[in-house]
Amino acid sequence: MILLKSVSLFLFVIFSILGGFHFYWLFGGIWGLKKVIPTKTKNATRLEIPRIATLFVAIILSSMGIFYLMHADFIVIDLPNFLMTFCVWAIPIVFALRAIGEFRFVGYFKRIRDTDFAKADTQLFTPLCTLISVLGFWIIYLQSS
């Protein structure tokens, strides 16, 4: 049980940091921004940050962190069992798919590899997605043991 709580707390911290970065960018922050938007070529100009998408991602990532706090009983929010079961499986599956990628800009099998985003994706984003996925599946395993 302590391992389940520890892994859940670790995932909460990861999702809080990721959500925090998205809120930071939403409200005008620029640190790291040039490495988080995919471009086709190395010298391509970056588009303006998509505000609605950034808000949506910030809320979803923060909610995932809160979900893991709920899942480990750090906080109690009464949600239907089917929703908890859906989330416990959906989160690691989504991050596993993100790690695999869409075969062009993101993931292990991306074709575009020489942009700032692609390098950051290879060094940080894809391994982080893999870690989140593995930890999420590990929680499922720990819960079933």
C-alpha positions as CSV (number, residue, x, y, z in Angstrom):
1,M,0.0,0.0,0.0
2,I,2.8,2.4,0.8
3,L,4.4,1.8,-2.7
4,L,1.0,2.5,-4.3
5,K,0.7,5.8,-2.4
6,S,4.3,6.7,-3.2
7,V,3.9,6.1,-6.9
8,S,0.6,8.0,-7.0
9,L,2.1,10.9,-5.1
10,F,5.1,11.0,-7.6
11,L,2.6,11.0,-10.5
12,F,0.7,13.9,-8.8
13,V,3.9,15.9,-8.6
14,I,4.8,15.2,-12.3
15,F,1.3,16.2,-13.5
16,S,1.3,19.3,-11.2
17,I,4.6,20.5,-12.8
18,L,3.3,19.8,-16.3
19,G,0.0,21.5,-15.6
20,G,1.9,24.4,-14.0
21,F,4.0,24.9,-17.1
22,H,0.9,25.0,-19.3
23,F,-0.7,27.6,-17.0
24,Y,2.6,29.6,-17.1
25,W,2.6,29.6,-20.9
26,L,-1.1,30.4,-21.0
27,F,-0.6,33.5,-18.9
28,G,2.3,34.8,-21.1
29,G,5.4,32.9,-19.9
30,I,8.0,32.3,-22.5
31,W,10.6,30.1,-20.8
32,G,11.0,26.8,-22.7
33,L,8.3,27.8,-25.2
34,K,10.4,27.4,-28.3
35,K,11.0,23.8,-27.5
36,V,7.4,22.7,-26.9
37,I,5.7,23.6,-30.2
38,P,6.5,21.2,-33.1
39,T,7.8,22.7,-36.4
40,K,8.5,21.1,-39.7
41,T,12.0,22.6,-40.2
42,K,14.8,23.7,-37.9
43,N,14.5,27.4,-38.7
44,A,10.7,27.6,-39.0
45,T,9.0,30.4,-37.3
46,R,6.9,29.3,-34.4
47,L,3.2,30.0,-34.3
48,E,1.6,31.9,-31.4
49,I,0.7,29.5,-28.5
50,P,-2.9,28.2,-29.0
51,R,-4.6,29.6,-25.9
52,I,-7.6,27.3,-25.8
53,A,-5.6,24.2,-26.4
54,T,-3.1,25.3,-23.7
55,L,-5.8,25.9,-21.2
56,F,-7.4,22.5,-22.0
57,V,-4.1,20.7,-21.6
58,A,-3.3,22.6,-18.3
59,I,-6.7,21.6,-16.9
60,I,-6.4,18.0,-18.0
61,L,-2.9,17.5,-16.7
62,S,-3.8,19.0,-13.4
63,S,-6.9,16.8,-13.2
64,M,-4.7,13.8,-13.8
65,G,-2.6,14.7,-10.9
66,I,-5.6,15.2,-8.7
67,F,-6.9,11.8,-9.9
68,Y,-3.8,10.0,-8.6
69,L,-4.2,11.8,-5.2
70,M,-7.8,10.5,-5.2
71,H,-6.8,7.0,-6.3
72,A,-4.3,6.7,-3.4
73,D,-6.9,8.1,-0.9
74,F,-4.9,11.3,-0.2
75,I,-8.0,13.2,-0.9
76,V,-11.6,12.1,-1.1
77,I,-13.8,13.2,-4.0
78,D,-16.8,10.9,-4.6
79,L,-16.7,9.8,-8.3
80,P,-18.4,6.8,-9.8
81,N,-16.4,3.6,-9.8
82,F,-16.6,3.3,-13.6
83,L,-15.0,6.7,-14.0
84,M,-12.2,5.8,-11.6
85,T,-11.6,2.5,-13.5
86,F,-11.7,4.3,-16.8
87,C,-9.1,6.9,-15.7
88,V,-6.8,4.4,-14.1
89,W,-6.5,2.6,-17.5
90,A,-6.9,5.6,-19.8
91,I,-4.0,7.7,-18.4
92,P,-1.2,5.2,-18.9
93,I,-2.7,4.1,-22.3
94,V,-2.8,7.7,-23.5
95,F,0.8,8.3,-22.4
96,A,2.0,5.0,-24.0
97,L,0.4,6.1,-27.3
98,R,2.0,9.6,-26.9
99,A,5.4,7.9,-26.4
100,I,4.9,5.7,-29.5
101,G,3.9,8.9,-31.4
102,E,2.1,9.8,-34.5
103,F,5.1,9.0,-36.8
104,R,5.8,12.5,-37.9
105,F,6.5,15.0,-35.1
106,V,6.3,13.2,-31.7
107,G,7.3,9.9,-30.1
108,Y,9.9,7.2,-30.6
109,F,9.0,6.7,-34.3
110,K,8.9,10.4,-35.4
111,R,10.4,11.2,-38.8
112,I,11.2,14.9,-38.2
113,R,14.2,14.8,-35.8
114,D,16.3,17.9,-36.3
115,T,14.1,20.7,-34.9
116,D,14.3,22.1,-31.4
117,F,11.1,20.4,-30.5
118,A,12.2,17.1,-31.9
119,K,15.4,17.1,-29.9
120,A,13.5,18.0,-26.7
121,D,10.9,15.3,-27.5
122,T,13.7,12.7,-27.9
123,Q,15.6,13.8,-24.7
124,L,12.7,14.7,-22.4
125,F,9.1,14.5,-23.5
126,T,8.9,11.0,-24.9
127,P,10.9,9.4,-22.0
128,L,8.7,11.3,-19.6
129,C,5.6,9.9,-21.3
130,T,7.0,6.5,-21.1
131,L,7.7,6.9,-17.4
132,I,4.2,8.1,-16.7
133,S,2.8,5.2,-18.7
134,V,4.9,2.6,-16.9
135,L,4.1,4.1,-13.5
136,G,0.4,4.1,-14.3
137,F,0.5,0.5,-15.3
138,W,2.5,-0.3,-12.3
139,I,-0.2,1.2,-10.1
140,I,-2.7,-1.1,-11.8
141,Y,-0.5,-4.0,-11.1
142,L,0.1,-3.0,-7.4
143,Q,-3.6,-2.5,-7.0
144,S,-4.4,-6.0,-8.3
145,S,-1.8,-7.7,-6.1
